[in-house]
Amino acid sequence: MELSDANLQTLTEYLKKTLDPDPAVRRPAEKFLESVEGSQNYPLLLLTLLEKSQENVIKVCASVTFKNYIKRNWRIIEDEPNKICESDRIAIKANIVPLMLSSPEQIQKQLSDAISIIGREDFPQKWPDLLTEMVNRFQSGDFHVINGVLRTAHSLFKRYRHEFKSNELWTEIKLVLDAFALPLTNLFKATIELCSTHANDASALKVLFSSLILIAKLFYSLNFQDLPEFFEDNMETWMTNFHSLLTLDNKLLQTDDEEEAGLLELLKSQICDNAALYAQKYDEEFQLYLPRFVTAIWNLLVTTGQEVKYDLLVSNAIQFLASVCERPHYKHLFEDQNTLTSICEKVIVPNMEFRAADEEAFEDNSEEYIRRDLEGSDIDTRRRAACDLVRGLCKFFEGPVTGIFSGYVNSMLQEYAKNPSVNWKHKDAAIYLVTSLASKAQTQKHGITQANELVNLTEFFVNHIQPDLKSATVNEFPVLKADGIKYIMIFRNQVPKEQLLVSVPLLINHLQAESIVVHTYAAHALERLFTMRGTNNATLITAAEMAPFVEVLLTNLFKALTLPGSSENEYIMKAIMRSFSLLQESIIPYIPSVITQLTQKLLAVSKNPSKPHFNHYMFESICLSIRITCKANPEAVGSFEEALFLVFTEILQNDVQEFIPYVFQVMSLLLEMHKNEIPSSYMALFPHLLQPVLWERTGNIPPLVRLLQAYLERGASTIASAAADKIPGLLGVFQKLIASKANDHQGFYLLNSIIEHMPLESVDQYRKQIFILLFQRLQNSKTTKFIKSFLVFINLYCVRYGALALQEIFDSIQPKMFGMVLEKIIIPEIQKVSGQVEKKICAVGITKILTECPPMMDTEYTKLWIPLLQALIGLFELPEDDTIPDEEHFIDIEDTPGYQTAFSQLAFAGKKEHDPVGQMVNNPRIHLAQSLHKLSTACPGRVLSMLSTSLNAEALQYLQGYLQAASVSLL
């Protein structure tokens, strides 16, 4: 694409269309942009638009599109084409910083993110002048520019907070500190001075305080991994100023808004975080400053109001106290009973109250409420911080703290009892207090794993939780219902099983509650109870114990998906999946109605997939329905295909990228249920599965390979007779996969299935070419993973076609090649093969080479016979060699920038492990002994003399054991 006005105009029109709410207009525009994004100059056209366009909406749209383009394409993935040409990369890096700094804030943020994505890949090696370019801008005195630099630095350096320690990381941080720490400190001091100068100018203060917030965040990132020498030397400057900012109160910076935190609150919150970091990690160096921070933060807590805008500040301030009170160093600060009482009374109890804002979130923003309350999302709430403080105090003062709070809990419950409809919030706070007191250690998987011995959890459950859940109306006091359900969920390991069984019907009943939070918690609690393990690792609650509730459970779960606000509720769908898994064949009578509801839901959400977890559990539930039903009645597979194929066809035709990998997995599961033939409906789809465009998306590769394997397992002869012209296409897929280090193992899965199942004559003409391709890849890039897969393949080939065929094909490519492969690959590397079935295939293959390949006995290959036998005995007896060469160690980063529908394995679509030599060989050691016996009968004396002269003593001893076990001897 040229940098022309015509192209800018075209791009503008398509960007406009991507904002259209009508999918018929929006989708084609998105497809067009996707089709041109590989073109040279495309990113530069976007940058030109966001700089020069007259329309603000186009500028913003171009900046977001540019950022997403960078996110998807900047990273260079080995073996895959470079998606951005080098000249574009150079131009982007040359122009993006000045462009970002001269753009309005909305666009500045997008470009700043793009810089940090590029920086993550290219900085410092490929972008050495980025830091200098940024630091030089500090001199400009223009705070719009300075804040742009700070924002970019923040998004670039914040990854230091969660990266693993490594030499590379240390080197990078040192480089950043050398260039950045002094200018940042000078900027900090200058900004503080300007704040005093402009103390009465509200608009100037806003800009300056925005800078201070970013400076404080950068301080946190740069100090996170270790205490840098520079900051240790300049601690006085930083801490004195941080302390004075904590105690600062400027009327001009106060906001009227009760919800939104102002700049002053945000700055103080970050300073609390910075102080907590130093108190936790560098307590010795920080000791001098700690008491004044404790005093300042305590005063902050006691004087700050209950408004929502102070939530982050209060929770960070409490977290600071929590981190301090856990350290043995500072224990003395909290020992006094009056101090403890004061903390409980003035900080903990007030911040555990359920405020009007919480009630509003509970009713109107339930998704956010659930995310905070159930998942402990990063948005720190006052309650969570207060709970952490209770936990911290209990570390050294469990007795006194439990004593103080027991009094509070009792008085709160008494208040509630006087007038429940008015005083229900007292009970809510009491439950929360008991929960935070009792829980010492908690995991997502198991709930509370360690509890406070001083709290009787079962008694509290029976007296105060159950009565709320047993009340006749499920919609009364929804907050208390949610509290009660959460209590069951959290203390499921402490409450006796009989109480949990009493709770099950109550929870099923609450699936009908109108409140989104209540029916979501009910679903989540059931799902958690169904995963609990009892003795022998069986589920604690059995299918038999659930028998009386099956119908009402399934009815209420599916009904809950029709309640307003819960049509794509992931907790409900996960509970459906878990119920199927627990109940197994008890669900069969309900399958016809269940599968209808699941397919309708699938059709509805495929129009606009937006909830990845919900979608995943929905496909898991479909797989479970198929598995459970077809286990009892294999013929039922046809009715599932009837129900699902219409929707699947629509998903494939509309190219719903998020769902296609799932569809392939479910189709594999269905196809594997057929016994020995491929239905025509599948054969019609077969040619489409070989289209290159499907294989471009990494998320499609594992499920597509598995689906093709299912085709080969069930209908290789049909493919050979009715679709022989598609075999080159199938091998083309293998060729593409084998060229990639990331997907070569998938190529071998496919190749192994072709070798194992396809009739010999249908692949005969391609065999030599297959081996040549594999040798080329071996020469170009030999990795441990490739070697392991290659070894399994050549041994499978040997098992399928015979050892002589293997020797002949190698030697037809190049004379004496067979000997080279034995000497250079099989003998030295066989120890690396892992996996039971893989080892067995290799053992049977090598046994065939040793005993069924005449050239091994009477040519120059004979010298390799003993080393090969020795390697085979090593494969049986020595531990697996799992060493990996140094250059192959790399860290796989989970959150790779770039949204590509990742492949999500469906647990319940899992494939049974297949053993291609299972029927032929049961015990490979005995098989070796029997084969050697057969060989020694054919040429008496030869085998024994080779063994006695060359095989090492230990290996010989093992071999004698095999011969004994097989009851055979050598002649």
C-alpha positions, -999 to 999 in steps of 0.1 A, spaced: 0 0 0 15 33 -10 15 63 13 -11 81 -10 -41 103 -4 -63 77 -21 -52 50 4 -57 74 33 -92 81 21 -100 43 17 -86 36 51 -107 64 67 -139 50 51 -132 15 64 -123 27 99 -156 46 100 -175 14 91 -158 -6 119 -176 17 143 -210 9 128 -234 -10 152 -248 -30 123 -227 -62 119 -235 -64 82 -215 -31 77 -190 -37 105 -179 -72 98 -168 -67 61 -149 -36 71 -130 -55 99 -123 -83 73 -109 -57 49 -86 -43 75 -75 -78 84 -67 -85 48 -45 -54 42 -27 -54 75 1 -75 61 8 -49 34 39 -26 36 32 9 48 -2 -1 64 10 9 99 25 42 86 -9 50 69 -25 46 103 0 69 120 -4 95 93 -42 93 98 -40 98 135 -17 127 130 -34 145 101 -70 135 100 -95 163 106 -120 141 123 -113 134 160 -132 101 159 -110 88 131 -78 99 150 -89 79 180 -101 49 159 -67 49 140 -48 50 173 -67 20 187 -64 1 155 -26 9 154 -21 -3 190 -40 -36 183 -21 -41 151 12 -37 170 -1 -61 197 -9 -88 172 21 -85 149 52 -69 164 65 -100 181 87 -121 157 78 -157 162 104 -183 152 96 -203 120 68 -179 112 69 -151 87 78 -116 100 44 -98 98 58 -63 97 85 -54 72 118 -41 85 115 -6 69 81 -2 86 95 -12 119 124 13 116 99 41 106 76 33 134 103 35 160 117 67 146 84 85 146 63 71 174 78 89 204 75 125 191 41 117 176 29 103 210 42 134 228 25 158 205 -9 140 205 -39 148 227 -41 126 259 -67 101 246 -44 92 216 -12 96 237 -25 67 259 -29 44 229 5 52 215 21 49 249 7 14 251 20 6 216 55 19 226 55 -4 257 45 -34 235 73 -26 211 97 -19 240 89 -53 255 103 -69 224 129 -45 212 142 -26 243 171 -23 250 189 -43 223 170 -32 192 159 2 205 189 15 224 181 52 220 145 50 234 156 59 269 178 88 259 150 102 237 126 100 266 149 114 293 158 144 271 122 154 270 123 160 308 142 192 300 113 206 279 95 220 309 62 212 291 43 189 314 20 176 287 52 162 271 67 151 305 35 133 315 36 115 281 71 103 288 62 93 324 32 74 312 52 55 286 80 48 311 54 34 335 38 11 309 73 0 299 87 -6 334 57 -19 353 65 -55 341 95 -54 365 69 -59 392 61 -95 381 90 -107 360 111 -136 373 146 -127 384 172 -133 356 205 -119 345 189 -104 315 163 -86 336 190 -73 360 210 -60 331 180 -42 317 170 -27 351 206 -16 357 207 1 323 173 18 330 185 30 365 218 44 351 199 65 326 167 72 344 170 73 382 188 106 385 167 125 360 136 110 377 147 122 411 155 156 399 121 158 382 105 147 414 122 175 434 115 201 408 78 191 406 74 193 444 89 228 443 66 238 415 37 225 436 46 250 464 51 278 438 17 271 422 -1 261 455 -30 285 446 -33 276 409 -58 247 406 -52 239 369 -14 239 373 -17 216 404 -37 191 384 -10 187 359 17 186 385 -1 160 406 -7 138 376 31 138 372 37 130 409 14 100 406 33 86 376 66 94 394 54 75 425 44 45 403 78 45 385 95 45 419 75 14 428 84 -5 396 121 5 398 124 -6 434 104 -38 432 130 -64 423 157 -52 447 167 -20 465 189 -1 439 219 16 453 209 49 439 175 49 457 192 37 489 216 67 487 187 91 480 162 76 504 161 108 525 149 128 494 123 104 484 109 94 518 108 129 533 89 142 503 66 111 502 59 117 539 50 154 534 28 145 505 9 120 527 1 147 552 -7 174 526 -42 187 522 -49 212 495 -85 224 492 -80 230 455 -73 193 449 -104 181 467 -132 169 444 -170 170 449 -174 137 432 -181 110 458 -173 81 434 -142 91 415 -109 92 434 -92 126 429 -55 132 422 -46 137 459 -62 103 468 -45 85 440 -11 99 449 -15 91 486 -27 55 477 5 50 456 27 64 484 11 39 508 20 11 484 56 24 481 59 25 519 44 -10 522 70 -22 496 99 -8 516 84 -20 550 81 -56 536 112 -60 515 138 -35 528 128 -32 565 163 -27 578 171 3 555 136 17 560 136 14 598 144 50 604 114 62 584 89 36 594 74 52 626 66 85 610 48 66 581 28 45 606 17 77 623 8 95 591 -11 65 577 -29 59 610 -40 96 610 -51 92 574 -72 62 582 -89 78 612 -97 110 594 -108 97 559 -145 94 552 -166 64 540 -171 78 504 -162 55 475 -136 78 462 -114 70 492 -116 32 488 -83 27 470 -65 50 495 -81 34 525 -75 -1 513 -38 6 504 -33 24 538 -48 -7 556 -26 -30 535 4 -10 547 -6 -16 583 -12 -53 575 22 -57 560 39 -39 590 21 -59 617 31 -92 602 68 -85 606 85 -96 638 106 -64 637 75 -42 643 56 -65 667 62 -40 695 42 -13 678 10 -33 682 15 -51 715 -5 -28 737 -42 -40 743 -54 -4 738 -36 -1 704 -53 -33 693 -87 -22 705 -82 11 688 -73 -5 655 -102 -29 657 -127 -1 666 -114 27 644 -101 9 613 -113 -26 610 -150 -25 620 -159 7 601 -143 -6 570 -162 -39 572 -196 -22 570 -218 -27 540 -222 8 526 -249 22 504 -224 21 475 -218 -17 481 -256 -22 481 -258 -3 448 -231 -25 433 -248 -56 446 -280 -47 428 -270 -28 397 -234 -39 389 -235 -75 401 -208 -87 377 -182 -63 392 -194 -71 427 -190 -108 421 -155 -103 406 -144 -84 436 -160 -105 462 -156 -140 449 -125 -138 428 -106 -113 449 -99 -93 418 -71 -67 419 -94 -39 427 -88 -38 464 -119 -32 485 -119 -18 520 -134 -51 532 -106 -72 517 -80 -49 532 -96 -50 566 -98 -88 564 -61 -89 556 -53 -67 585 -73 -90 608 -53 -119 594 -20 -100 599 -28 -91 635 -38 -127 643 -3 -139 634 10 -126 667 -21 -116 687 -47 -143 678 -61 -146 713 -66 -109 722 -79 -100 687 -104 -129 687 -115 -118 721 -121 -82 711 -140 -92 680 -162 -118 696 -177 -90 716 -184 -70 684 -199 -101 667 -223 -108 696 -235 -72 698 -240 -69 660 -261 -101 660 -281 -88 690 -288 -56 671 -299 -76 641 -322 -98 662 -340 -67 675 -352 -56 641 -340 -78 612 -355 -58 583 -338 -26 595 -306 -39 610 -297 -66 585 -264 -48 577 -252 -56 613 -255 -93 606 -237 -89 573 -208 -72 591 -208 -100 618 -206 -127 592 -178 -109 575 -159 -105 607 -163 -142 616 -150 -151 581 -120 -129 583 -112 -141 619 -115 -177 611 -96 -179 578 -59 -181 581 -50 -197 548 -72 -200 517 -69 -213 482 -93 -210 452 -94 -247 449 -100 -258 484 -115 -228 502 -101 -223 537 -72 -247 544 -63 -234 578 -87 -220 604 -86 -202 637 -91 -228 665 -109 -202 687 -139 -198 664 -166 -226 663 -175 -226 626 -201 -254 626 -220 -238 656 -221 -204 638 -232 -222 606 -261 -240 623 -273 -210 644 -268 -181 621 -263 -192 585 -287 -221 580 -318 -202 593 -314 -175 566 -311 -201 538 -340 -222 551 -365 -192 551 -395 -197 528 -387 -169 504 -355 -170 484 -357 -133 475 -358 -119 511 -325 -102 524 -305 -111 493 -272 -98 508 -275 -121 538 -284 -150 515 -253 -143 495 -232 -141 527 -246 -174 539 -239 -191 506 -204 -177 506 -199 -190 541 -207 -225 529 -183 -221 500 -154 -208 521 -157 -232 550 -166 -262 530 -137 -281 544 -144 -272 580 -182 -279 581 -191 -316 585 -204 -335 555 -239 -340 569 -243 -302 571 -231 -299 535 -257 -324 524 -284 -304 542 -272 -274 523 -274 -289 488 -312 -286 484 -311 -251 499 -285 -241 474 -305 -257 445 -335 -237 457 -315 -204 456 -307 -209 420 -342 -194 414 -334 -162 433 -340 -130 413 -307 -114 426 -279 -122 402 -254 -123 430 -275 -149 450 -281 -173 421 -245 -170 409 -232 -177 444 -256 -207 447 -243 -221 414 -207 -215 424 -211 -231 458 -227 -262 442 -198 -264 417 -172 -262 445 -190 -288 467 -192 -312 437 -154 -310 433 -146 -318 469 -127 -351 474 -133 -376 501 -115 -409 508 -98 -427 479 -99 -395 460 -136 -401 451 -159 -371 452 -171 -363 487 -207 -360 476 -216 -391 455 -240 -394 426 -262 -417 448 -265 -390 475 -276 -365 447 -301 -389 432 -332 -373 448 -322 -338 435 -311 -346 399 -343 -333 382 -347 -301 403 -309 -294 400 -309 -296 362 -342 -277 359 -331 -249 382 -296 -246 366 -310 -242 331 -338 -219 344 -312 -197 360 -297 -191 325 -330 -175 316 -330 -150 345 -323 -114 336 -286 -106 336 -275 -143 336 -279 -154 300 -241 -160 298 -233 -165 334 -201 -185 335 -206 -198 371 -240 -213 362 -225 -230 331 -195 -243 351 -220 -257 377 -239 -274 348 -206 -290 336 -197 -301 371 -232 -315 377 -229 -336 346 -195 -348 356 -207 -359 391 -240 -374 381 -228 -393 351 -255 -418 338 -282 -403 361 -285 -374 336 -293 -397 306 -331 -394 309 -328 -356 307 -303 -354 278 -328 -347 250 -340 -316 267 -305 -306 280 -289 -309 246 -316 -289 230 -311 -261 255 -273 -262 251 -275 -260 213 -300 -231 214 -276 -213 238 -246 -222 215 -265 -207 185 -273 -175 204 -238 -168 217 -221 -177 185 -236 -145 170 -213 -125 192 -190 -145 216 -180 -123 245 -176 -146 275 -147 -170 270 -152 -189 302 -189 -193 297 -182 -206 261 -156 -230 273 -178 -246 300 -207 -248 275 -186 -269 251 -173 -290 280 -210 -297 290 -218 -307 254 -188 -331 254 -199 -346 287 -235 -351 274 -220 -370 244 -196 -391 264 -220 -401 291 -248 -410 267 -227 -428 241 -209 -448 268 -243 -463 277 -256 -463 241 -231 -459 213 -259 -456 187 -269 -423 202 -240 -405 184 -263 -400 154 -288 -380 173 -261 -357 188 -248 -351 152 -283 -342 141 -287 -318 170 -253 -301 166 -243 -302 130 -266 -274 119 -251 -250 145 -216 -262 137 -221 -256 100 -232 -220 107 -202 -214 130 -178 -227 103 -195 -207 75 -195 -175 95 -159 -181 106 -166 -176 143 -129 -178 152 -134 -182 189 -156 -213 184 -139 -231 156 -112 -249 177 -140 -261 200 -162 -273 171 -132 -294 158 -127 -310 192 -164 -319 196 -164 -333 160 -133 -354 168 -151 -368 199 -182 -376 178 -162 -392 149 -142 -413 174 -175 -427 187 -182 -443 153 -169 -478 150 -153 -484 116 -167 -461 90 -169 -424 83 -204 -411 77 -209 -392 44 -216 -360 63 -180 -360 76 -165 -369 42 -182 -339 27 -163 -317 51 -129 -334 47 -116 -313 17 -124 -281 36 -102 -291 65 -72 -291 43 -76 -254 33 -44 -235 41 -64 -205 56 -76 -228 85 -40 -237 93 -28 -201 95 -44 -197 130 -24 -213 157 -54 -220 178 -68 -243 151 -38 -266 148 -41 -290 177 -78 -297 173 -76 -299 135 -47 -324 137 -67 -345 161 -98 -343 138 -77 -355 108 -63 -383 130 -99 -393 138 -106 -394 100 -76 -416 94 -83 -439 123 -120 -444 113 -118 -443 75 -84 -445 60 -96 -469 33 -125 -446 25 -100 -417 21 -78 -439 -1 -106 -450 -24 -129 -419 -24 -106 -390 -18 -72 -402 -30 -67 -368 -47 -67 -352 -12 -37 -372 0 -12 -346 -13 -32 -320 6 -29 -340 37 9 -343 33 10 -306 25 -4 -300 60 23 -323 74 50 -304 55 38 -270 68 37 -282 104 70 -300 103 87 -267 92 77 -250 125 96 -256 158 64 -248 176 41 -273 157 65 -300 145 51 -325 170 16 -320 156 31 -327 121 44 -360 135 10 -369 151 -5 -366 116 23 -384 99 22 -413 124 -16 -417 118 -10 -417 80 17 -444 83 -3 -465 108 -37 -464 91 -34 -456 54 -32 -485 30 4 -491 19 -1 -485 -18 -19 -452 -13 12 -435 3 39 -455 -14 47 -429 -40 52 -402 -13 73 -422 12 108 -411 0 97 -375 -2 85 -376 34 119 -388 46 138 -362 25 117 -334 41 125 -348 76 162 -349 69 161 -313 56 145 -302 88 171 -322 108 199 -304 90 184 -270 93 173 -270 130 177 -301 151 158 -297 185 153 -322 212 116 -322 206 121 -329 169 146 -358 176 121 -375 200 93 -373 175 116 -384 147 127 -415 167 91 -425 174 82 -421 137 111 -441 122 104 -470 147 67 -469 140 75 -470 103 97 -500 110 69 -518 130 44 -511 101 66 -518 70 94 -540 84 130 -533 93 142 -541 58 119 -515 42 133 -489 67 169 -498 58 161 -498 20 144 -464 20 173 -448 40 199 -463 17 179 -453 -14 182 -416 -4 219 -419 1 242 -449 3 250 -460 39 225 -435 52 209 -463 74 242 -467 93 245 -430 98 210 -427 113 217 -456 136 251 -443 147 243 -406 149 206 -405 160 191 -437 172 220 -450 194 230 -418 211 195 -402 214 171 -430 221 173 -424 259 155 -391 254 122 -407 243 95 -402 269 61 -416 274 51 -453 279 36 -458 244 64 -439 227 91 -460 245 72 -492 236 70 -483 198 108 -476 199 116 -508 217 96 -529 192 111 -510 162 147 -514 174 140 -551 182 129 -556 145 161 -538 133 182 -561 155 164 -594 146 146 -590 112 171 -570 91 196 -593 73 221 -564 65 226 -559 103 241 -594 104 264 -595 74 275 -561 62 294 -532 76 263 -524 96 271 -554 119 295 -533 140 264 -513 151 245 -544 162 259 -545 198 258 -507 204 221 -507 192 212 -536 216 230 -519 244 210 -487 236 178 -507 237 186 -523 271 194 -487 283 160 -475 271 145 -503 293 166 -499 323 182 -464 326 164 -433 337 151 -411 309 175 -385 297 156 -352 300 185 -328 296 179 -300 271 208 -282 254 214 -247 267 203 -229 236 169 -246 238 159 -232 272 134 -205 268 107 -191 289 72 -193 274 53 -162 281 17 -168 287 3 -133 279 19 -129 245 9 -96 232 -15 -101 203 -49 -117 204 -50 -149 185 -77 -173 195 -56 -195 216 -63 -232 217 -82 -242 248 -82 -280 254 -116 -293 264 -110 -317 293 -141 -337 286 -132 -341 249 -100 -358 258 -86 -385 236 -79 -420 249 -42 -429 246 -37 -451 216 -11 -479 215 -3 -489 179 17 -519 190 -6 -529 218 -22 -560 201 11 -572 187 34 -568 218 25 -568 254 59 -568 271 87 -554 249 114 -570 271 100 -605 266 94 -596 229 132 -588 226 141 -621 242 118 -641 219 130 -623 188 167 -629 197 159 -666 203 143 -667 168 174 -650 153 198 -673 171 179 -704 157 183 -690 122 220 -684 126 233 -706 155 264 -694 174 265 -659 158 244 -641 184 260 -657 214 296 -650 202 287 -613 196 272 -610 230 300 -627 249 327 -606 233 312 -571 231 282 -565 253 290 -549 287 285 -571 318 256 -551 333 236 -551 300 243 -588 296 229 -595 331 197 -576 322 194 -595 289 198 -629 307 169 -618 330 147 -611 299 156 -645 284 148 -662 317 114 -644 320 105 -654 284 117 -691 291 139 -691 260 176 -695 255 201 -685 227 217 -711 205 
